[in-house]
Amino acid sequence: MNNIFKSVVEEVLAMRSGHLPPYHKMSLMIATITCIIFSIVFSHGVVIEGRISVIDLDHSSFSQNLIEQINSSTYIDVADVYHSPVDPADLTVHEKTLGVLYLPKDLEKNLLTGRRHINIGYLADYSNEAQNASVIEELNAIVGEISGQMAGVSAGKLGLAQNETEAALNPFSVKVRRLFDPVYSATNTTVTSFIYFFSSLYLGLSTLMITGRLRMSGQFESVLDRGPLAMIARLLPYALFYTTAITMMYALLILFGQLRFDGNYLVFLPSVFMTGMCIGLLALLLSWHAENPGQGAAYMILIVPPGFILGGATMAVGFLPLWAYTASHAFPLVWGYKLYRDIALRGQTLAEMTGIYGLFLLYMLCLMLLVSLRWYRSYKATPAAKMLPAD
């Protein structure tokens, strides 16, 4: 019994020593922060005001009234209306919209004559499986209500053929087509998300220990003398191995027909490397003052898990309010998932990805600048810097 008591006391003292992560504080802090932040961010479990685009080839008073009724729904926000054919992939890229509603030409005319049943199409972006459920349900409810009202008028007609009777009782309905993941493949979404997640966990842990390891080994000041780029260059082998590992796994899945990859992998490849570098840069920033590797590793909770949760791997990004969606781009994995969906699932070309790549590069440069500022402050405090003549 005495040995058990000693073991418990030793672990408590280790937590409070300052040489290891202070779990007695972290356990309460993380639970509290998680409760507060995520109860605010995820205030509802469905997509509210989900943005969709409409291709209205009819351009009639009926189609305009239908669009207005859909737009007034709690769950749907009509972002754009087009009156000529547009590629749905262009309208859903970068999560601009959740799907595209297609209203065919002569919709009003065919409904008024009542000679045949009319289908309007909804092309749903299923690069994330959860995001279109409320939109599809609401579209069916609105169209069903309008269809029922029209059926009440048409059902009184006599002498109708079988197809005309069907058209009278059910004038029109919504047909849903799944874009980017038509066969409910777990590989395209869940498996690839976990490949990114676990690879990022180990990369984050490894790079979080760099500064603590340098301090414990007495190398930190000599490393500072080499300049900020030399410090950042320490992340290159980690990012290269990270890129190689993910590329090999994706190649195997594609080779054996398990992964649907519509884009050019060479266009996608830089995004994997940049995601790895950004994870490493964020790790350097957070663990800069760590005295040992264990202290640095304690910051893992702030690097990878938020990106996994907010990046669309576990739930639809449409669940997030606009401010939370914008703030989520502070986490590297959000960029990684976004670029994967655009290039791999939606098949976007390099020209179409120039804008998002430019923003990702700007984000990476900002992280590099912050690391350089960390280096400058630490370098100014070293004895070697103090001996330099003042400007």
Secondary structure, 3 states (H helix, E strand, C coil): CHHHHHHHHHHHHHHCCCCCCCHHHHHHHHHHHHHHHHHHHCCCCCCCCEEEEEEECCCCHHHHHHHHHHHCCCCEEEEEEECCCCCHHHHHHHHCCCEEEEECCCHHHHHHHCCCCEEEEEEEECCCCCCCHHHHHHHHHHHHHHHHHHHHHHCCCCCCCHHHHHHHHCCEEEEEEEECCCCCCCHHHHHHHHHHHHHHHHHHHHHHCHHHHHHHCCCHHHHHCCCHHHHHHCCHHHHHHHHHHHHHHHHHHHHCCCCCCCCCHHHHHHHHHHHHHHHHHHHHHHCCCCCCHHHHHHHHHHCHHHHHHHCCCCCCHHHCCHHHHHHHHHCHHHHHHHHHHHHHHCCCCCCCCHHHHHHHHHHHHHHHHHHHHHHHHHHHCCHHHHCCCCC
